Amino acid sequence: MTVGKIVVNLDVVMAKRKIAAGDLAERVGITPANLSILKNNKAKAIRFSTLEEICRVLQCQPGDILEYRDE
């Protein structure tokens, strides 16, 4: 049985918005280390409050950042 996975495309949205990781982390209120974990698809979960804040800062929708891929 194949299993899909959620892929985080945060780096793509950040590049389009021309925002650096350190600046985004500061504006969202998370550590640069936690932002890196999220960007590199190492996170096991994300709080809705964090996702909401990322979307607010980047002026995007959750679907712009998160993608389901069938593996």
C-alpha positions as semicolon CSV with decimal commas, in nm:
position;residue;x (nm);y (nm);z (nm)
1;M;0,000;0,000;0,000
2;T;0,136;0,342;-0,095
3;V;0,110;0,625;0,149
4;G;0,085;0,993;0,064
5;K;0,249;1,275;0,247
6;I;0,204;1,643;0,317
7;V;0,473;1,857;0,158
8;V;0,551;2,207;0,284
9;N;0,613;2,454;0,002
10;L;0,695;2,741;0,237
11;D;1,025;2,821;0,066
12;V;0,843;2,875;-0,266
13;V;0,595;3,121;-0,112
14;M;0,874;3,297;0,079
15;A;1,072;3,341;-0,244
16;K;0,769;3,484;-0,423
17;R;0,714;3,731;-0,136
18;K;1,089;3,805;-0,112
19;I;1,102;3,746;0,264
20;A;1,398;3,594;0,447
21;A;1,356;3,308;0,692
22;G;1,479;3,512;0,988
23;D;1,236;3,794;0,911
24;L;0,943;3,554;0,870
25;A;1,026;3,373;1,194
26;E;1,039;3,703;1,382
27;R;0,714;3,832;1,235
28;V;0,534;3,501;1,300
29;G;0,674;3,468;1,651
30;I;0,855;3,135;1,617
31;T;1,222;3,049;1,642
32;P;1,431;3,034;1,325
33;A;1,506;2,669;1,415
34;N;1,135;2,581;1,421
35;L;1,078;2,762;1,092
36;S;1,367;2,564;0,942
37;I;1,212;2,236;1,060
38;L;0,886;2,335;0,893
39;K;1,053;2,453;0,570
40;N;1,255;2,132;0,538
41;N;0,953;1,901;0,574
42;K;1,079;1,768;0,909
43;A;0,779;1,885;1,115
44;K;0,532;1,626;1,239
45;A;0,262;1,885;1,311
46;I;0,185;2,256;1,292
47;R;-0,048;2,453;1,515
48;F;-0,335;2,624;1,338
49;S;-0,237;2,947;1,515
50;T;0,113;2,925;1,362
51;L;-0,026;2,841;1,018
52;E;-0,271;3,132;1,044
53;E;0,008;3,372;1,136
54;I;0,230;3,249;0,850
55;C;-0,060;3,298;0,608
56;R;-0,128;3,646;0,749
57;V;0,236;3,755;0,714
58;L;0,278;3,602;0,367
59;Q;-0,073;3,703;0,256
60;C;-0,148;3,354;0,126
61;Q;-0,380;3,059;0,181
62;P;-0,286;2,738;0,368
63;G;-0,309;2,552;0,035
64;D;-0,031;2,773;-0,102
65;I;0,199;2,632;0,167
66;L;0,076;2,275;0,224
67;E;0,034;2,017;-0,052
68;Y;-0,073;1,653;-0,039
69;R;0,127;1,420;-0,263
70;D;0,028;1,062;-0,325
71;E;0,349;0,859;-0,300
